[in-house]
Amino acid sequence: MKLKTVDDTRAFGRRLAGLLRPGDLVLLTGPLGAGKTALAQGIGAGLGVEGPITSPTFVIARVHRGPVPLVHADAYRLGDRPDPRAEIDDLDLDASADDAVTVVEWGVGLVEQLNDEYLQVRLDRLDDDTRIVELSPHGGDWAHRLESM
């Protein structure tokens, strides 16, 4: 799927939020500047969470309150740690996993153990700033839910 602008990326996130429910894990992957945080902003807007959604790179994880809370984490800075999975465990993301939607940027290979069922969203940005989105369902009823997208 192609998204022509950052606003289109946010709008896609709002549509995706309509499919999400407490306990869901969404992994966002792609190079720097591909639109991962913009997508998370759209998801947050779609979930009706409070406050602005900004990149959690320097705080690693933020919890945004709302009808369905959003845990937004960024594992980018953990990739160069000796044991990044231990760092993820220290964040205790699974403590709120049943009650919130958890969205993790740069989490592939690090957080899949949080849930046997998850959605991986790959974003790539072309030279004309168009974003290409690829959705990869892993387990559960993700494939069925994504049919409406």
C-alpha positions as CSV (number, residue, x, y, z in Angstrom):
1,M,0.0,0.0,0.0
2,K,1.3,3.5,-0.8
3,L,0.8,6.6,1.4
4,K,1.6,9.8,-0.4
5,T,2.1,12.1,2.7
6,V,2.8,12.1,6.4
7,D,-0.9,13.0,6.9
8,D,-1.8,9.9,4.9
9,T,0.4,7.9,7.2
10,R,-1.4,9.3,10.2
11,A,-4.8,8.6,8.6
12,F,-3.7,5.0,8.0
13,G,-2.8,4.7,11.6
14,R,-6.3,5.9,12.6
15,R,-7.8,3.3,10.4
16,L,-5.5,0.6,11.8
17,A,-6.5,1.7,15.3
18,G,-10.1,0.7,14.5
19,L,-8.9,-2.9,14.3
20,L,-6.9,-2.8,17.5
21,R,-8.0,-4.0,20.9
22,P,-6.4,-4.3,24.4
23,G,-3.6,-6.9,24.4
24,D,-2.5,-6.2,20.8
25,L,1.2,-5.9,20.0
26,V,2.2,-3.9,16.9
27,L,5.8,-3.8,15.8
28,L,6.9,-0.9,13.5
29,T,9.9,-1.4,11.4
30,G,11.7,0.6,8.7
31,P,14.6,3.0,8.3
32,L,14.9,6.4,10.0
33,G,12.4,8.8,8.6
34,A,10.1,6.2,7.2
35,G,7.1,7.4,9.3
36,K,7.0,5.0,12.3
37,T,6.2,7.8,14.8
38,A,3.6,9.4,12.4
39,L,1.9,6.0,12.2
40,A,2.0,5.7,16.0
41,Q,0.4,9.2,16.2
42,G,-2.4,8.1,13.9
43,I,-2.9,4.9,16.0
44,G,-3.0,7.1,19.2
45,A,-5.6,9.4,17.6
46,G,-7.7,6.5,16.5
47,L,-7.6,5.0,20.0
48,G,-8.6,8.4,21.5
49,V,-5.6,8.7,23.8
50,E,-4.7,11.8,25.7
51,G,-1.8,14.2,24.9
52,P,0.6,14.3,21.9
53,I,2.4,11.3,20.7
54,T,6.1,12.0,20.2
55,S,9.0,9.7,19.6
56,P,9.9,7.9,22.8
57,T,13.5,7.4,21.7
58,F,15.1,9.1,24.7
59,V,12.6,7.8,27.3
60,I,12.2,4.4,25.6
61,A,8.5,4.0,26.5
62,R,5.5,6.2,27.2
63,V,2.0,5.2,28.3
64,H,-0.8,7.3,26.8
65,R,-4.1,7.2,28.7
66,G,-7.4,6.8,26.9
67,P,-10.4,4.5,26.4
68,V,-7.8,2.0,25.2
69,P,-4.4,3.0,26.5
70,L,-1.4,3.1,24.2
71,V,2.0,2.0,25.3
72,H,4.4,3.5,22.7
73,A,8.0,2.2,23.0
74,D,11.1,2.7,20.9
75,A,13.8,0.0,21.0
76,Y,16.2,1.9,18.7
77,R,18.7,2.9,21.4
78,L,18.6,-0.7,22.9
79,G,20.0,-2.3,19.7
80,D,23.6,-1.5,20.7
81,R,23.3,-2.7,24.3
82,P,25.1,-6.0,25.3
83,D,21.8,-7.6,26.1
84,P,18.9,-5.7,24.5
85,R,16.3,-8.3,25.4
86,A,17.2,-7.8,29.1
87,E,16.7,-4.1,28.6
88,I,13.3,-4.8,27.1
89,D,12.4,-7.0,30.1
90,D,13.4,-4.2,32.4
91,L,10.8,-1.9,30.7
92,D,8.1,-4.3,32.0
93,L,6.1,-3.8,28.8
94,D,4.1,-6.9,29.5
95,A,2.7,-5.4,32.8
96,S,0.2,-3.4,30.7
97,A,0.0,-5.7,27.7
98,D,-3.4,-7.1,28.5
99,D,-5.0,-3.7,29.1
100,A,-3.4,-1.6,26.4
101,V,-2.3,-1.6,22.7
102,T,1.5,-1.8,22.7
103,V,3.3,-0.3,19.7
104,V,7.0,-0.8,19.5
105,E,9.3,1.0,17.0
106,W,12.5,-0.9,16.1
107,G,11.2,-3.9,18.2
108,V,11.6,-6.7,15.6
109,G,13.8,-9.4,17.1
110,L,13.4,-7.9,20.6
111,V,9.8,-7.9,21.8
112,E,8.0,-10.7,19.9
113,Q,8.0,-12.7,23.2
114,L,5.5,-10.3,24.6
115,N,2.7,-11.9,22.6
116,D,2.4,-14.9,20.4
117,E,0.1,-12.9,18.2
118,Y,1.3,-9.6,16.7
119,L,1.2,-7.4,13.7
120,Q,4.4,-6.3,12.0
121,V,4.2,-3.1,10.0
122,R,7.0,-2.3,7.7
123,L,7.4,1.3,6.4
124,D,9.7,2.4,3.7
125,R,10.0,5.9,2.3
126,L,10.7,6.5,-1.4
127,D,12.7,9.4,-2.8
128,D,9.4,11.3,-3.5
129,D,8.4,10.9,0.3
130,T,5.8,8.3,-0.6
131,R,5.6,5.7,2.1
132,I,5.2,2.0,1.3
133,V,3.4,0.0,4.0
134,E,3.6,-3.7,4.3
135,L,1.5,-5.5,6.9
136,S,2.6,-8.9,8.2
137,P,0.2,-10.7,10.6
138,H,1.7,-13.2,13.0
139,G,-0.8,-15.6,14.6
140,G,-4.2,-15.2,16.1
141,D,-6.9,-13.6,14.0
142,W,-4.7,-10.8,12.5
143,A,-5.1,-12.0,8.9
144,H,-8.9,-12.0,9.3
145,R,-8.9,-8.5,10.9
146,L,-6.7,-7.1,8.2
147,E,-9.0,-8.2,5.4
148,S,-11.0,-4.9,6.0
149,M,-7.9,-2.8,5.4
